[in-house]
């Protein structure tokens, strides 16, 4: 059985979703206009650090945490602010943003370049 390569899945997702620049994400997060949502694995947070103020929602729980009818729902995700997802390199976040669009979440985007680009640019990072 042939599978669709993940590269194609990510490209398809990126064609459907909004990608927010790092500059805009930082500016709007600092202004309280958006909620940055870190979907990386907890081990990545511990190893690489995290963006101050970002909400942590592991990729494996995101759909459950966002659904208000789920017993795992997390209230911070029930916001009118745009949810701007990021992972290490803007691939998982693209797939996750597409999934949230499929669930009916309209106010969602991914952050260009992910945490790796954020950290490489010398933006604020705190220990995980």
C-alpha positions in Angstrom: 0.0 0.0 0.0 1.4 3.4 -1.0 1.2 6.1 1.6 1.1 9.9 1.0 4.5 11.2 2.1 4.4 13.6 5.1 6.1 16.2 2.9 3.0 16.3 0.7 0.6 16.3 3.7 2.5 19.3 5.2 2.5 21.2 1.8 -1.2 20.6 1.4 -1.9 21.9 4.9 0.2 24.9 4.4 -1.8 25.7 1.3 -5.0 25.9 3.4 -3.8 27.6 6.6 -2.6 31.0 7.6 1.1 31.3 8.4 2.0 34.2 10.6 5.5 35.7 10.5 7.7 35.5 13.6 7.7 39.3 13.9 4.0 39.6 13.8 3.5 36.6 16.2 5.9 38.2 18.7 4.3 41.7 18.4 0.8 40.4 18.7 1.5 37.9 21.5 3.2 40.7 23.5 0.1 42.9 22.9 -2.2 40.0 24.1 -3.9 39.8 20.7 -3.1 36.2 20.0 -2.4 33.1 22.1 0.8 31.3 21.1 0.2 27.5 21.5 3.3 25.3 21.8 2.4 21.8 20.5 5.9 20.3 21.1 6.4 17.2 23.2 7.2 17.9 26.9 10.7 16.5 26.4 11.4 19.1 23.7 10.3 21.9 26.1 12.7 20.6 28.7 15.6 20.2 26.3 15.1 23.3 24.1 13.2 25.8 26.3 10.0 27.6 25.6 8.5 30.9 24.6 7.5 32.9 27.6 3.7 33.1 27.9 3.0 30.4 25.3 0.3 27.9 26.3 1.5 24.3 26.2 -0.8 21.8 24.4 1.0 18.6 23.4 0.1 17.6 19.8 -1.3 14.3 20.9 -3.9 16.1 23.1 -4.7 19.2 21.1 -8.0 18.0 19.6 -9.2 16.8 23.0 -8.1 20.0 24.8 -9.8 22.3 22.2 -13.2 20.4 22.1 -15.5 22.0 24.7 -17.4 18.8 25.0 -14.3 16.7 25.8 -13.6 15.8 29.4 -10.0 16.9 28.7 -11.0 20.5 27.5 -8.7 23.3 28.6 -10.4 26.6 29.1 -7.5 28.8 27.9 -8.1 27.4 24.4 -11.7 28.6 24.5 -10.8 32.2 23.5 -11.7 34.7 20.9 -8.0 35.4 20.3 -6.4 33.8 17.3 -4.6 30.5 18.3 -1.1 30.6 16.7 0.3 27.1 16.8 4.0 26.3 16.7 6.2 23.2 16.9 10.0 22.8 16.4 10.1 23.5 12.7 6.6 24.4 11.4 5.5 21.0 10.1 3.5 19.5 13.0 1.9 22.9 13.6 0.8 23.0 9.9 -0.9 19.6 10.2 -2.4 20.6 13.6 -3.8 23.9 12.3 -5.4 22.1 9.4 -7.0 19.6 11.8 -8.4 22.5 13.9 -9.8 24.1 10.8 -11.4 20.7 10.0 -12.9 20.7 13.5 -14.4 24.2 12.9 -11.9 26.4 14.6 -11.7 29.4 12.4 -9.3 31.7 14.3 -6.2 29.6 13.9 -2.7 29.9 12.3 0.7 28.5 12.5 3.9 30.5 13.3 6.5 30.6 10.5 9.6 28.6 11.2 8.5 27.2 14.5 10.4 27.4 17.8 13.7 26.5 16.1 13.6 29.7 14.0 12.4 31.7 17.0 15.3 30.6 19.1 17.8 31.0 16.3 16.7 34.6 15.8 17.5 35.4 19.5 13.9 36.0 20.5 12.9 35.5 24.2 13.2 31.9 25.5 13.0 30.6 29.0 14.0 27.2 30.4 11.4 24.5 29.9 
